[in-house]
Amino acid sequence: MVERPMNPTAACWLLLFALITTSFASEAARDISPKRECSICHVMWLNEFKKEDAPTLIPYEPLPVVDTGKQDVVSTERMCFSCHDGYVMDSRFAWENREHFHPVGVEPPANIKIPKKDGKDIFPLNEDGKIYCGTCHSAHGIDWEETFSPLFLRVQNRDSSLCLACHLDRSTGPAEGNHPVYKPLDALPEALKEGGAKFGSDDDVICQSCHRIHGAADDKLLMVDNDQSQLCGTCHSDRYVHSREQASLAGNHPVNIRSDKVKIPGSLLEQGAKLGDEGEIICQTCHRPHHAEKDASILVSRNDESSLCIRCHTEQKTIYETKHDLTPLSGTGDGQKGVCDECHVPHGGQGPKMWARPPGESDDAVAATCLSCHQDDGMAEQHQVGQHSHPVGRDMNRIDNQLVLPGYTASGVQQEQGGKVSCPSCHDPHRWDPQNPEDRGSGTEAGNGSNRFLRVRHAEDGALCMSCHSDKKKLAGSPHDPNRIATEFPDRAALLPQWTNSCNSCHRVHNGNGPRMWALDPEEGVDPVSSTCLSCHREEGIAGARTIGEHTHPIDTPIQRIGILASAERWIARVTNLFERSPLIVLPLFDKGGDRTEQGGRVTCATCHDPHIHTTGESERQARFLRIPDDREASLCRNCHTDKAQVTLSKHNLNITAPEATNVERETVGESHACAACHLPHNGSGAKMWAGIIRSENDPMAELCLGCHEEGGVAAGKKVGEHSHPWRVDMESADLDTQLPLFRDTGERDAHDGRVSCATCHDPHQWRPGEPRDESGASADVEGNGRNSFLRLPTAIDSELCIECHGDKRWVRGTDHDLAVTSPDARNAQGQSVEFNGVCSQCHTPHNATLENRLWSRAPGPGQDAMEELCRSCHSHGKLAANKQPGRARHPGDVKAVSTEGGWPRPGQDHGGTFPVYDAEGNVVRQGVISCPTCHDPHRWSVSAEAEGPGENREGDARNSFLRSKSAYGLCTNCHGMDSLFRYKYFHGESSRAPHRLFR
């Protein structure tokens, strides 16, 4: 067993007691000292100390002078600690932290009135009139059944009643300047409970909820440290924050922060205000838990008419007597509630800035505080911002220049640099005139750009706008400068709204007429951004001489349509930029509402144009408020239309083929660029912003091509001829399908309702399909073929382009009608071989055909109808298929047949499909002549199999040979029925008809 060392004080008394009892052992045995249980503490009561003839070994002083003064030895601290050292009870924490327990050895201050009973102090002082342990404690009169109040106290301490017996002046509540007591708590703070705090019988606040008499954390005898208001925060956790962000979210005054703007005045500190260890604002900066001023909500100083607020927030006192001083309107100027209280409450606000009113509707928390008044039925409903107002919530980091106006976080904390735009970025709600603090504005004064609570005067120079938008200063002196407009076009200047500077001639910060806070009437029917531009650039507008025309660059169009994957930081093209000018320049894109987008977006006027920067260039073309120069390299066009840049490597680059040719604006390619030879961004002559002359409206899209590909055009040598592929074909009506582009008359692609045009088969910007870097077409003398010639798919050999639409004709490949199999050296009327222009081209040609019928590409042969002439261009003497002529060349020409879709079904017939009949021009009709393709499908070797031919010249029979029938009884039965053979023999042979006449 480990022995504990004895306390030195206890050892001293025991030694003294042992010496006495040893000296008088025999007498003590006979004369037992009275009250010996009491003498454990009251040693002076021992009889031995009363004997004059028996000196003690050590000096005995019944009333010794100790640190706390002169008092009975029984109530000295050393006597108490002789048991409370852990031997009887461990109270060592009390003297280990002796600086932080109830004062002893001091005279009660004047404000402490010790209560009396029967003329005696209930709490006695020592011989020197000072407080000592025995003032509160006594080992006598103890009710050992007591469980709520500590033992050894002179009176019970239920609900801190002993404390309040002396400190009654601290229990009077807020009305007398004290923290409330006996106020129930919703929940007992765990931190206080763990620290030994006591609470009242109803879980209410008592003295010992905050104070600990022995071994407290600080010199105020507090349960926990309170140098940073930690104690306050244990109960008032909803008000105890650690940053401006937290304070703003909670609607509370910030604590635990240092302010660079607000300086706590020395006079306030002299009144009892406190700061944190490093000068932070804490709860006690404003509050005193005891002995605060009366009726002041335990504030350090009364806040009548917001006087306490203004003592720190001195810069905000300029709000007095301005339109934002709401005390006259609300009737609260009663000497209590002040101007600050109209908008702010220190705790429990309804938004950032400790807002005292229900916030308005806004996604921006700070703006919502302003809109609590500036809205319908608000106190300032006559001064609302309107639907089209300066945006809030925008990231100010997007602004390149040094910021002089504040931004705000999402929770409403002001930022000196960065943050988001909000109402107080431009407005100082506490100051009417930014330059004259004494100017408060009269109640009827409407205000102007020099006041209106603006942070910067917004006069003729537009200084407020330029604080952020300094990049817009280049507007000055440009054609968009209203001062220049007023000078050069005084009659047009009258159309401008009233303006004082370049900014507000076009923009109204609040209550604009449209997006971009537009000050004019925006054009209807276009996207919100372009509508602002067209409010001037229309015939009756200020810029009536600069209209864009009917055929102009598309607007309100998603950028993805031209293969651009766009973000705010980077553009990526689906087609690699031919000239490897990387990265692409990021241009602004917009959503449906007219706001700039971070991902994707739509093209508007402001995508290409910056209306505030009028660049200069070698020509007027290069000086049109463009974001990228419209230079001779077509930099602006190529930045978006990366898939069109390869036109410069082809014959369609007029720098190569026709450098002196001019567009409708009489510009040569050298004066503009390759794109401008065919397209104008505004005021084009036709679809696709055409830069040439449109001579006919027959097919608006085809007419674009024919402007050059006609007699007298720059491509007169490449005319399409009289017999050419049809335009404006409705694919659905023609029962055709394709992945090639189809077009409306206006030039837009439309896979559903579009029609066939030149650009369906031809890509005018790329010489060779699939090879954008191919330079073989970059010559005026080069001749194309089926592998290039601006085709979207090659036609050479397999006629891939033709088959894309005419898929039902693809089975001709590899058959006897594929001249690559039967006559690879053959040439059509244009002198083209299969290898040169494909299998289809040997019979058909899309341009300059010999015949209109089927766009026939060969000299017609002899025949009694148009279709027979086509077939006999090969199947006749001296032609490619001279060995494949029928013995009886044709069906009787004067016989007319009726054909319906599906042929003529008869009982037992297994027909192969339609048997078409034709008119004199070769058109399929319901009633017409029977010709070669009535029985033969020239594109399909066998009607029984959907497959290409074997790729070799084979002899056919009645089951193939391009016959349409698959009947087991022969071709003729498809029309003439099962008795067709009998009929033929009867009417065509005398031996059958003579003996069996059907008439007399």
Secondary structure, 3 states (H helix, E strand, C coil): CCCCCCCHHHHHHHHHHHHHHHHCHHHHHHCCCCCCCHHHCCHHHCHHHHCCCCCCCCCCCCCCEECCEECCHHHCHHHHHCCCECCCCECHHHHHCHHHCCCCCCCCCCCCCCCEECCEECCCCCCCCCCCHHHHECCCCCCCCCCCCCCCECCCCHHHHHHHHHCHHHCCCHHHCCCCCCCECCCCCHHHHHCCCCCCCCCECCHHHHECCCCCCCCCCECCCCCCCHHHHHHCCCCCCCCHHHHHHHCCCCCCECCCCCCCCHHHHHCCCCECCCCCECHHHHECCCCCCCCCCCECCCCHHHHHHHHHCHHHHHHCCCCCCCHHHHCCCCCCCCCHHHCECCCCCCCHHHECCCCCCCCCHHHHHHCCCCCCCCCCHHHCCCCCCCCCCCEHHHCCCCCCCCEECCCCCEECCCCECCHHHHECCCCCCCCCCCCCCCCCCCCCCCCCCECCCCCCCCHHHHHHCHHHHHHCCCCCCHHHHHHHCHHHHCCCCCCCCCCCCCECCCCCCCHHHECCCCCCCCCHHHHHHHCCCCCCCCCHHHCCCCECCCCCEEHHHHCEEEECCCEEECCCCCCCCCCCCCCCCECCCCCECCECCEECHHHHECCCCCCCCCCHHHCCCECCCCCCCCHHHHHHCHHHHHHHHCCCCHHHHCCCCECCCCCECCCCCCHHHCECCCCECCHHHECCCCCCCCCHHHHHHHCCCCCCCCCHHHCCCCCCCCCCCCCCCCCCCCCCCCECCCCCECCCCCECCHHHHECCCCCCCCCCCCCCCCCCCCCCCCCCCCECCCCCCCCHHHHHHCHHHHHHCCCCCCHHHHCCCCCCCCCCCHHHHCCHHHCECCCCCCECHHHECCCCCCCCCHHHHHHCCCCCCCCCCCCCCCCCCCCCCCCEEECCCCCCCCCCCCCCCCCCEECCCCCEECEEECCHHHHECCCCCCCCCCCCCCCCCCCCCCCCCCECCCCCCCCCHHHHCCCHHHHHHHHHCHHHHCCCCCCC
